[in-house]
Amino acid sequence: MPRLLGVDIPNNKRTEFALRYIYGIGPTRSKQIVTELKLEDAHRSQDLTEEEINKISEIIIRNQWMTEGDLRRDIASNLKRLQAIQCYRGYRHRRGLPVRGQRTSTNARTRKGGRKTVGVVSKK
């Protein structure tokens, strides 16, 4: 199992798809890396040599792509900043409500969590 930027990427997947397991590298960037290394489409991540692994990390560093811990820290600090200045978006993040204008009277269950039943309790 190759280890890249502190992340174990799966063995049995094609390299293009295995690179997506690194936080901050999606379909476009993984395809860019594979084409820059001139790897075959069918190339598996278990077949990566140490030299190729070093080249992949070198490409990520050279392009100054934020990945893993740095990216997570940056996103968390952005959310904390929004909450600290008490803007509308920060307020919505703090309350766990949809941030981008979605309706909340119905739906929004992903963000709000499960339904909380409010009603009459029958006497025993």
C-alpha positions in Angstrom: 0.0 0.0 0.0 1.8 3.2 -1.2 2.0 6.0 1.3 1.7 9.5 -0.2 1.7 12.7 1.8 0.8 10.8 5.0 -2.1 8.9 3.4 -2.3 5.3 2.5 -3.7 5.0 -1.0 -5.4 1.7 -2.0 -3.4 -0.9 -3.9 -5.9 -2.4 -6.2 -7.3 0.8 -7.8 -6.0 2.6 -10.9 -3.6 5.4 -10.0 -5.9 8.1 -11.2 -8.6 7.0 -8.8 -6.3 6.1 -5.9 -4.9 9.7 -5.9 -8.4 11.0 -5.0 -8.0 9.4 -1.6 -5.8 12.4 -0.7 -7.9 15.2 0.7 -7.6 18.2 -1.7 -7.0 16.1 -4.9 -10.1 15.5 -7.0 -10.7 14.2 -10.5 -9.1 17.1 -12.3 -5.9 17.2 -10.3 -5.5 13.5 -10.3 -5.9 13.3 -14.1 -3.4 16.2 -14.4 -0.8 14.3 -12.3 -1.2 11.1 -14.3 -0.8 12.8 -17.6 2.2 14.8 -16.4 3.8 11.5 -15.3 2.8 9.9 -18.6 1.4 6.8 -16.9 -0.9 4.3 -18.7 -4.6 4.4 -18.0 -4.5 0.8 -16.7 -1.6 1.6 -14.3 -2.4 0.4 -10.7 -1.2 2.2 -7.6 0.5 -1.0 -6.4 2.8 -0.8 -9.4 4.1 2.7 -8.5 7.8 2.8 -8.0 9.5 4.9 -5.3 10.6 7.3 -8.0 7.1 7.8 -9.3 5.7 8.4 -5.8 8.4 11.0 -5.2 7.5 12.7 -8.5 3.8 12.8 -7.5 4.6 14.5 -4.2 7.0 16.8 -6.1 4.2 17.8 -8.6 1.9 18.6 -5.7 4.5 20.7 -3.9 5.6 22.5 -7.1 2.0 23.5 -7.9 1.5 24.6 -4.3 -1.7 22.7 -4.0 -3.1 22.6 -0.4 -3.7 19.1 0.7 -4.6 17.1 3.8 -3.9 18.9 7.1 -3.1 22.4 5.6 -6.4 22.4 3.6 -8.4 21.2 6.6 -6.9 23.8 8.8 -7.6 26.5 6.3 -11.2 25.6 5.9 -11.7 25.4 9.7 -10.1 28.8 10.1 -12.4 30.3 7.4 -15.4 28.9 9.3 -14.1 30.3 12.6 -13.6 33.7 11.0 -17.1 33.8 9.7 -18.4 32.9 13.2 -16.2 35.4 14.9 -17.4 38.3 12.8 -21.0 37.2 13.4 -22.0 37.3 9.8 -25.1 35.5 8.5 -23.1 32.6 7.1 -21.2 32.2 10.3 -24.5 32.2 12.3 -25.9 29.5 10.0 -22.8 27.4 10.4 -22.9 27.7 14.2 -26.6 26.7 14.3 -26.1 23.8 11.9 -28.6 25.1 9.4 -28.2 25.3 5.6 -25.9 28.1 4.6 -26.6 28.8 1.0 -30.2 29.9 1.0 -31.9 26.5 0.9 -35.4 26.2 2.3 -35.7 24.9 5.9 -39.5 24.5 6.4 -39.3 21.2 4.6 -36.2 19.2 3.6 -32.8 20.3 4.9 -32.6 17.0 6.9 -29.0 16.4 6.1 -28.0 19.6 7.7 -30.6 19.8 10.5 -30.4 16.1 11.5 -33.3 13.7 12.2 -36.8 14.9 12.9 -37.7 15.8 16.4 -41.3 15.0 17.1 -43.3 17.6 19.0 -46.8 16.7 20.0 -49.2 15.7 22.6 -48.1 13.1 25.1 -51.0 10.8 26.2 -51.7 10.3 29.9 -51.3 6.8 31.4 
